[in-house]
Amino acid sequence: MKLDVVFTPAGLAAVEVHGKAVFVIDVLRAGTSICAALSAGARAVVPAANVEEAIRLAQTLGPEETLLAGERNRLKVEGFALGNSPAEMIEPQVKGKTLIMTTTNGTGALLAVAHAPQVYVASIVNFSLVAERARAAFRDGGELLVVCAGREKAFALDDAYVAGRLIEAAMGGRRHRKGLSDGALAALDLVRRYGHGWERPLTLSQGGRDLIATGFGPDISFAATEDACPVLPVFSDRRVVLAPMAPP
């Protein structure tokens, strides 16, 4: 049993995700928006590395079935149908559609772990379900890797704090530190520092402050709403879809 947290996907090699259950966090905002889109009935979300690839994928998959979504510097990409705000991911917009998404940090983090056998999108809005899956992997003695999208290939307080909460939940209240990496220990320390209120560390982070300055403050409040979108997105075969429901 090993629990590890990396604070940015930069330099993450395929061998480092081999055989692990991977949880990707970009709470502000790609992970939250993906959860919101799937909760509102989107068929899938396809991450793209850049704007050009997103446009090519949309042309290949067909414009009738797809929507282009994404941002650069927090603003919607010119010509795209949607940006990266969860407020845009509503049923009349996305139901039945495949979203081709490219964002500054989050979609790149997903692509960096595409070779892992299990990849889940973790956020606050789907925290209970993703925490349950992390606890199950922990109980089974597997290796967990939490990958923070970070901010422009650097540490981001908002993602790291959520990683700490996920590690805490995966451990199920156990106090021992056996199997925890230095990254996991550091993430747990952030939980001790900021407590268990979701919104404060998000608002204090540089990403949160930038969103407020750009007029996206409400996105932070939504992103900090636990279980607002009770879905479990899984990334497989280059698509993020809803994980199959467990048998009753």
C-alpha positions in Angstrom: 0.0 0.0 0.0 1.4 3.3 -1.1 -0.1 6.8 -1.3 1.6 9.5 -3.2 0.9 13.1 -4.2 2.6 15.0 -7.0 1.9 18.7 -7.2 2.3 19.1 -10.9 2.3 16.5 -13.8 5.4 18.1 -15.3 7.9 15.4 -16.0 5.7 12.5 -14.9 6.8 9.4 -16.7 4.5 6.6 -17.9 6.4 4.2 -15.6 5.3 6.3 -12.6 1.6 5.7 -13.2 1.9 2.0 -14.2 -0.3 -0.2 -12.1 -1.7 2.6 -9.9 -5.1 4.1 -9.3 -4.7 7.7 -10.3 -6.8 10.6 -9.1 -6.4 13.9 -11.1 -7.3 17.2 -9.4 -7.9 20.5 -11.1 -10.5 22.0 -8.7 -10.3 25.5 -10.3 -11.7 24.6 -12.7 -11.4 21.8 -15.3 -12.1 19.0 -12.9 -15.2 20.7 -11.5 -16.4 21.6 -15.0 -16.0 18.0 -16.2 -18.1 16.8 -13.3 -20.7 19.4 -14.0 -20.9 18.5 -17.7 -21.3 14.8 -17.1 -23.8 15.4 -14.3 -25.8 17.5 -16.8 -25.9 14.7 -19.4 -22.8 15.2 -21.5 -21.9 11.9 -23.2 -18.1 12.4 -22.7 -15.3 14.9 -22.4 -12.3 14.5 -24.6 -9.2 16.4 -23.3 -7.0 18.0 -26.0 -3.5 19.2 -25.6 -4.0 22.6 -27.3 -6.5 24.6 -29.3 -5.4 23.3 -32.6 -5.8 19.6 -31.5 -9.2 20.4 -30.1 -10.4 21.8 -33.4 -9.0 18.8 -35.3 -10.7 16.3 -32.9 -14.0 18.2 -33.3 -13.8 18.0 -37.1 -13.0 14.3 -36.9 -15.8 13.4 -34.5 -18.3 15.6 -36.2 -19.7 19.0 -35.4 -23.2 17.7 -34.8 -22.1 15.5 -31.9 -19.4 17.7 -30.3 -18.9 21.1 -28.6 -15.6 22.9 -28.2 -14.9 24.0 -24.7 -11.9 25.6 -23.1 -10.0 28.6 -21.8 -6.7 30.3 -22.0 -5.9 32.7 -19.1 -9.3 31.9 -17.6 -11.2 33.3 -20.7 -13.1 31.3 -23.3 -11.1 30.5 -26.4 -12.3 32.6 -29.3 -14.7 30.7 -31.5 -15.4 27.9 -28.9 -19.0 27.2 -27.8 -18.1 27.0 -24.1 -15.3 28.2 -21.8 -14.2 26.4 -18.6 -16.8 27.6 -16.2 -19.0 25.0 -14.5 -21.9 27.5 -14.7 -21.9 26.9 -18.5 -22.2 23.1 -18.1 -26.0 23.0 -18.0 -28.3 20.4 -19.6 -29.6 22.5 -22.5 -26.0 23.1 -23.6 -24.3 19.8 -23.1 -26.8 16.9 -22.9 -26.0 14.2 -25.3 -22.9 16.0 -26.5 -19.2 15.1 -26.5 -17.1 18.0 -25.2 -13.7 18.5 -26.7 -11.9 20.4 -24.0 -8.6 22.2 -23.7 -7.5 24.2 -20.6 -4.4 25.8 -19.3 -3.7 23.1 -16.7 -6.3 20.4 -16.2 -6.6 18.7 -19.5 -2.8 18.4 -19.7 -2.8 16.7 -16.4 -5.2 14.1 -17.7 -3.2 13.5 -20.8 -0.1 13.0 -18.7 -1.5 10.0 -17.0 -3.3 8.5 -19.9 -1.4 5.2 -19.6 -2.5 4.5 -16.1 -5.0 1.6 -15.7 -7.4 3.6 -13.6 -7.8 7.4 -13.8 -10.5 9.3 -12.0 -11.3 13.0 -12.0 -11.4 14.1 -8.4 -13.0 17.3 -7.2 -15.0 18.7 -4.3 -18.3 18.5 -6.2 -17.9 14.7 -6.4 -15.9 14.2 -3.3 -17.9 11.5 -1.6 -17.8 9.2 -4.6 -14.2 9.7 -5.4 -13.2 9.3 -1.7 -15.1 6.0 -1.6 -13.2 4.8 -4.6 -9.9 5.9 -3.0 -10.7 4.2 0.3 -11.5 1.0 -1.6 -8.2 1.1 -3.4 -6.4 1.7 -0.1 -8.2 -1.2 1.6 -7.2 -3.5 -1.2 -3.6 -2.6 -0.7 -3.1 -0.9 -4.0 -1.0 2.0 -5.0 -2.7 5.4 -5.2 -1.3 8.4 -7.0 -2.9 11.8 -6.7 -1.9 14.2 -9.5 -2.5 17.9 -9.0 -2.8 19.9 -12.2 -1.1 22.8 -10.5 -0.7 26.2 -12.0 1.4 26.7 -15.1 3.6 23.7 -14.1 4.0 24.8 -10.5 2.4 24.2 -7.1 -1.2 25.3 -6.6 -2.6 25.6 -3.1 -6.2 24.8 -4.2 -5.3 21.4 -5.8 -2.8 20.5 -3.1 -5.4 21.1 -0.3 -8.0 18.9 -2.1 -5.3 16.2 -2.5 -4.7 16.3 1.3 -8.4 15.9 1.9 -8.5 12.9 -0.5 -5.5 11.3 1.1 -7.2 11.8 4.5 -10.4 10.2 3.3 -8.6 7.3 1.7 -6.9 6.5 5.0 -10.3 6.4 6.7 -9.1 8.1 9.9 -6.0 6.0 10.3 -3.2 7.9 11.9 -0.2 5.8 10.8 2.0 7.2 8.1 3.4 4.0 6.6 3.4 4.1 2.8 2.8 7.8 2.6 5.2 9.8 0.4 6.6 13.2 1.3 4.1 14.7 -1.1 1.2 13.0 0.7 2.5 14.1 4.1 2.8 17.7 2.9 -0.7 17.6 1.5 -2.0 16.3 4.8 -0.2 19.2 6.6 -2.2 21.6 4.5 -5.4 20.1 5.8 -4.2 20.6 9.4 -3.3 24.2 8.5 -6.6 25.2 6.8 -9.0 22.9 8.5 -12.1 21.4 6.8 -13.8 24.4 5.3 -13.5 23.9 1.5 -13.8 27.5 0.3 -11.0 29.3 2.3 -8.0 27.6 0.7 -9.5 27.9 -2.8 -10.1 31.6 -2.3 -6.7 32.2 -0.9 -4.9 30.4 -3.7 -3.4 32.3 -6.6 -5.8 30.6 -8.9 -8.8 31.6 -6.8 -7.6 35.2 -6.6 -7.1 35.3 -10.4 -10.7 34.0 -10.9 -12.1 36.7 -8.6 -10.2 39.4 -10.4 -11.5 38.1 -13.8 -15.1 38.1 -12.5 -15.4 34.3 -11.9 -15.8 34.4 -8.2 -19.1 32.4 -8.3 -17.1 29.5 -9.9 -15.1 29.2 -6.7 -18.2 28.9 -4.5 -19.6 26.2 -6.8 -16.3 24.4 -6.9 -16.3 24.4 -3.1 -19.8 22.8 -2.8 -19.3 19.2 -1.7 -21.2 16.6 -3.8 -22.9 19.2 -6.0 -22.3 16.8 -8.9 -22.4 13.3 -7.5 -20.7 11.6 -10.5 -17.5 9.5 -10.8 -15.7 10.4 -14.0 -13.2 7.9 -15.3 -10.6 8.7 -18.0 -10.1 5.8 -20.4 -9.4 5.4 -24.2 -8.9 9.2 -24.4 -12.4 10.0 -23.1 -13.7 11.0 -19.7 -17.0 9.2 -19.1 -19.1 8.1 -16.1 -17.7 5.1 -14.4 -19.9 2.1 -14.6 -22.3 1.7 -11.7 -21.4 -1.0 -9.2 -23.8 -3.9 -9.1 -26.4 -3.7 -6.2 
